Amino acid sequence: MEAAEREGHALVVDLTQLEFIDSTGLGALIGAHRRASERKGSLRIVAPEGQILRLLRITGLLDVLSVYATGDSALSGENRLSGL
């Protein structure tokens, strides 16, 4: 949370080991995304193919959040995944 308060911050959240996320977790990601936007920062999420990525796709969050399949692509900002 402290890093998210800094102006122009860049955060990467790695969900590769996560097996489940509920509405509270999704809300936290949305809140972090909103704070990043307000402070001219960025939030990038790592979510490889699997249950979490499917949930982000189904909920439409894949088009709202910056989601990447690997940590390297999240760090570089290349190959962002999309819901299409």
Secondary structure, DSSP 8 states (H G I E B T S, - for coil): -HHHHSTT-EEEEE-TT-----HHHHHHHHHHHHHHHHTT-EEEEE--TTHHHHHHHHTTGGGTSEEESSHHHHHHT-S-----
